[in-house]
């Protein structure tokens, strides 16, 4: 079984395309894999949030994702009309709640799509509660976990691990059996090749970094 560590943030468009491409590649190849989500908040609180809506250079770089996203059936807004870009700590806290209920994968997919397809502010508690309900979670239990900060420290620790131990500076960063792989085209075909052959390389191509996307 392949071990895949997927370092991500819910507001990174490259992450959503890479995630869906990876899922499609796993289905096509029939390979078994354990995919572990590792958070890296691009903008941890209280840092100033990023205005992606009026960043023309960023919009231009996003164009690499248009065709891969379309091929994967994604109706992505690049960027979404949510300005400034949301914080994601609460969304990740919700992910840990969902994982404990066995619905982590479903929840994560809905969070990405809520932001990039529905253009919802995933930094807002009520938006996240709506996503939780759609995922099949107990909404009141979810709400209380976030209000009480049940998973706040865990998100902070895991984000720190991504930055300080893994030394990840941009997302998505993907480790296949402990080795970093390079994603450049964000297509299913590229992911199939990576899964079948393995690839050890430093991160390259386009991604979202802590100081911007490029």
KOLTI-834450 format. One record per residue (C-alpha): residue in one letter; x, y, z. Coordinates in steps of 0.02 Angstrom, whole numbers, always signed. Layout:
N
   res        X        Y        Z
     a        X        Y        Z
...
***
This chain:
214
   res        X        Y        Z
     x       +0       +0       +0
     x      +63     +172      -46
     x      +83     +301      +91
     x      +38     +474      +29
     x      +57     +630     +135
     x      -39     +775      +57
     x      +12     +944     +128
     x     -125    +1067      +86
     x     -230    +1219     +123
     x     -413    +1231      +78
     x     -389    +1399      -10
     x     -253    +1338     -129
     x     -326    +1304     -303
     x     -178    +1195     -351
     x     -220    +1084     -202
     x     -398    +1049     -258
     x     -345    +1005     -436
     x     -203     +896     -372
     x     -319     +808     -248
     x     -448     +764     -380
     x     -313     +712     -505
     x     -239     +599     -372
     x     -407     +521     -332
     x     -441     +489     -517
     x     -267     +414     -539
     x     -292     +297     -393
     x     -457     +238     -465
     x     -381     +211     -637
     x     -228     +117     -576
     x     -318      +18     -442
     x     -172      +50     -325
     x     -209      +49     -139
     x     -152     +201      -43
     x     -169     +283     +126
     x     -188     +469      +94
     x     -152     +576     +246
     x     -199     +760     +247
     x      -70     +875     +325
     x     -123    +1057     +352
     x      -20    +1209     +309
     x     -117    +1369     +339
     x      -54    +1490     +208
     x     -114    +1636     +313
     x     -119    +1592     +497
     x     -211    +1713     +611
     x     -181    +1857     +645
     x      -82    +1888     +486
     x     -167    +2001     +360
     x     -274    +1904     +239
     x     -230    +1903      +55
     x     -334    +1990      -78
     x     -332    +1864     -220
     x     -475    +1949     -313
     x     -373    +2098     -370
     x     -204    +2016     -396
     x     -185    +2010     -585
     x      -18    +1920     -580
     x      -92    +1783     -472
     x     -244    +1767     -587
     x     -128    +1746     -735
     x      -32    +1606     -650
     x     -195    +1518     -606
     x     -227    +1491     -792
     x     -117    +1336     -789
     x     -260    +1254     -694
     x     -401    +1294     -814
     x     -384    +1146     -931
     x     -336    +1016     -798
     x     -484    +1072     -691
     x     -604    +1060     -838
     x     -540     +887     -882
     x     -572     +832     -703
     x     -750     +900     -703
     x     -712    +1045     -586
     x     -807    +1209     -607
     x     -678    +1316     -520
     x     -679    +1504     -499
     x     -501    +1565     -514
     x     -502    +1655     -397
     x     -668    +1644     -303
     x     -758    +1807     -266
     x     -720    +1796      -80
     x     -611    +1944      -32
     x     -499    +1939      +60
     x     -454    +1754      +57
     x     -525    +1665     +212
     x     -427    +1600     +359
     x     -435    +1410     +365
     x     -400    +1364     +546
     x     -584    +1329     +582
     x     -603    +1226     +425
     x     -456    +1118     +477
     x     -525    +1102     +653
     x     -684    +1038     +571
     x     -581     +916     +469
     x     -514     +834     +626
     x     -690     +821     +696
     x     -747     +742     +532
     x     -601     +620     +530
     x     -650     +558     +702
     x     -823     +522     +633
     x     -755     +432     +480
     x     -808     +571     +361
     x     -646     +666     +338
     x     -627     +635     +152
     x     -807     +685     +114
     x     -795     +841     +222
     x     -628     +898     +147
     x     -694     +881      -30
     x     -847     +985      +12
     x     -741    +1122      +93
     x     -632    +1141      -61
     x     -783    +1144     -175
     x     -881    +1265      -65
     x     -742    +1391      -88
     x     -686    +1362     -267
     x     -852    +1313     -349
     x     -988    +1393     -241
     x     -881    +1543     -189
     x     -927    +1528       -6
     x     -826    +1603     +137
     x     -756    +1447     +220
     x     -686    +1553     +361
     x     -863    +1581     +427
     x     -932    +1464     +559
     x    -1108    +1455     +486
     x    -1041    +1413     +313
     x     -937    +1274     +388
     x    -1087    +1209     +486
     x    -1183    +1199     +323
     x    -1041    +1098     +247
     x    -1038     +985     +400
     x    -1222     +948     +378
     x    -1199     +910     +194
     x    -1058     +791     +240
     x    -1174     +696     +355
     x    -1101     +758     +519
     x    -1196     +804     +676
     x    -1204     +992     +649
     x    -1227    +1039     +832
     x    -1084     +927     +887
     x     -977    +1002     +750
     x    -1025    +1179     +800
     x     -983    +1151     +982
     x     -815    +1073     +941
     x     -767    +1228     +844
     x     -838    +1351     +970
     x     -747    +1263    +1112
     x     -584    +1253    +1016
     x     -573    +1064    +1036
     x     -451    +1047     +892
     x     -371    +1220     +892
     x     -207    +1164     +967
     x     -196    +1015     +851
     x     -213    +1126     +697
     x      -79    +1243     +764
     x      +38    +1099     +801
     x      +13    +1016     +632
     x      +37    +1180     +538
     x     +196    +1209     +637
     x     +253    +1033     +594
     x     +226    +1068     +409
     x     +326    +1229     +417
     x     +462    +1189     +543
     x     +491    +1001     +527
     x     +442     +960     +349
     x     +505    +1132     +294
     x     +361    +1149     +173
     x     +352    +1323      +97
     x     +211    +1294      -28
     x      +62    +1184      -61
     x      +20    +1060     -123
     x     +173     +965      -67
     x     +152     +777      -89
     x     +259     +641      -13
     x     +247     +467      -89
     x     +316     +336      +30
     x     +412     +473     +118
     x     +487     +550      -39
     x     +436     +720     -106
     x     +363     +716     -282
     x     +354     +855     -409
     x     +187     +908     -483
     x     +193    +1018     -636
     x      +43     +989     -749
     x      -92     +944     -621
     x     -168     +812     -734
     x     -232     +637     -700
     x     -103     +570     -823
     x      +39     +650     -725
     x      -28     +576     -564
     x      -41     +403     -642
     x     +142     +415     -692
     x     +193     +472     -518
     x      +99     +331     -435
     x     +162     +196     -552
     x     +343     +250     -563
     x     +374     +352     -408
     x     +470     +512     -423
     x     +598     +594     -310
     x     +618     +777     -347
     x     +613     +945     -265
     x     +451    +1041     -279
     x     +434    +1136     -442
     x     +301    +1205     -555
     x     +158    +1311     -490
     x      +94    +1304     -311
     x      +33    +1414     -170
     x     +172    +1475      -58
     x     +160    +1558     +110
     x     +198    +1725      +26
     x      +92    +1699     -129
     x      +53    +1582     -272
     x     +175    +1552     -412
***
